[in-house]
Amino acid sequence: MKALTLLPVLTLFAACAPTAQTQPTYTYEGEARFLLIPQKLRVTYTLNPDTHEVRGEYRNLSSRDTFTLTGTQLTGPDGETLTAKIDPGDTPRLNASLLGFGISNVPLKASGTLSATVTATRLYGTLRVNGLSYPVTLNRVH
């Protein structure tokens, strides 16, 4: 009998409990030119609508390289504004010397920054790597 009398109280507590908000996942694909060489790209990330934080991956499908993508996506006048760091993670590093002169601990893959506008169908903007900027336009994949 006591379980039945507690049921309304438990229902009230359950109604007050915070619910987990779903984090939408976005995927964009397309082609961009880096140093005149066309590269097929895919960007996939999830967006936390409460903090505007994005996390995902940037993939160069041509070279099969995968990078982590972290940043923010905020509302702007022309769509959502995505600003993200592209990081190669733990990548092999170059250590070499010749006649006592050398380089050490230089990553073989470079990190970059993606600044883009995101609309319902497209992601377009600029990828900046090693001081050079490359235009990027990717189409949404559903």
Buried (B, 14 or more C-beta within 10 A) or exposed (E): EEEEEEEEEEEEEEEEEEEEEEBEEBBBBBBBEBEEEEBEBBBBBEBBEEEBBBBBEBBBEBEEEBBBBEBBBEEEEEBBBBBBBBBBEEEEEEEEEEEEEEEEEEEEBBBBBBBBBBEEEBBBBEBBBEEEEBEBBBEBEE
